[in-house]
Amino acid sequence: MDNSYYNPKDLKKFGNITDFQKELGDKFFEYYTSVFKDGALTEREKALIALAVAHTEQCPYCIDAYTQDTLQRGVTREEMMEAVHVGAAIKSGAALVHSTMMMNKVKKLDG
């Protein structure tokens, strides 16, 4: 029995998000598809960004999908891990910079 909250088989059901709201689901997929086309950034670069964001968002479906996608685009293991570290650095930096709010409050309360 699989005790995981996330079912890897559900990733294949992503297209089903249109089932309960076709118009908005279709609009999402139109947008999603256009975002990942070559532009100022290549599809490969966008997939690598998506992989890093998938980790910062902690989305197992996205991590699964973009791990496969980046590998198919020739991204190396080292490049993948470096991208994840970039995402982690930004995420931790964002948490730490918010500590200024705590420090400001402590200073205000200390008078």
N, C-alpha and C positions, 0 to 999 in steps of 0.2 A: 504494500500500500504506500502510495506517495503521500507523505505528510507535509509537503511544501504547500504554502499558500498559493504560490505561483505555479501554474501548470505550463510547462514548456510547449505543450500542444496548443495552448491558447494563442501563441504568437501567430500561428497559421490562420487564426480567426480574425486577425486585424481588419481585414476587408469587410467583416460583418458589422463594423460600427455604423454602417449605413442602414442597417435593418430597422432601427427604431426611429430614424430621422434621416431619410434618404437625401434630401436637399442639402442639409448642412454637412452630412458625411461626404457627399460628392464634392462639395466646395472645399472641404478640408483636404481631400485627396488631390484635387486639382492644385491647390496651394502647395501641399507637401511635395508633389512631383516636380512642380516648377522650381521650388527652392533648391532641390538637389541636382538640377541640371547645371552643366558648365556655364560659368559666367565669369566674373572677375576671379572667382576661385574655381578650381577644377572639381569635378565630381569626387576625385580621390581626396582632395583636401577637405571637402565638405563632409565626407564620410569619416575622416579622422577627427574632425571637430565634433561630429555627432557621437562618436565613440567616447570622447572625453566628457561631453555633456551627459551622456547616458550614465556614466559613472558618478558624476556629481549629483545627478537626480536619483541615482540608485534604482534605476529601472531595469529589472532583470530581462525583460523582453527586449528593451533597446540594446542592452549590453550584448545579448545573444545575437540580435540582428546585425548590429554594427561590427561586432567581432568578425562575423562571417563576411560581411560586406567589405570591410577593409582588407581582409586576407585575400579576397577575390580580386581586389584592386591592386594587389602587389605590395601592400603596406607590410613592413617587417614587424617582427615581435618587438624589436627595440623601439621603433617609431610608435607603435601602439602604446607601449608602457610609458614612453616619454610623454605622449599626449595625455595619458591618464594622470601622470604626475603634474602636468601643467594644470589640469582641471582641479586636482587636489590642492595645489598651491593657491589657486584663486579662491577655492571654497574655504580653505582654512584662513587665508588672508582676510576674506570677507567677514568671517566670524571674529577674528582678532581685532580688526579695525572697529568693529562695533563695541569693543571693550571700552572705547573712549566714552561711550554713553554711561557705562558703569562708573568709570573713573570720575567723570563730571558729576554724577550724582553723589558719589562718596565725598568728593571735595565740597560740594554744596552742603551736604548734611553735617560734615565736620566743621563747617562754618569758617 
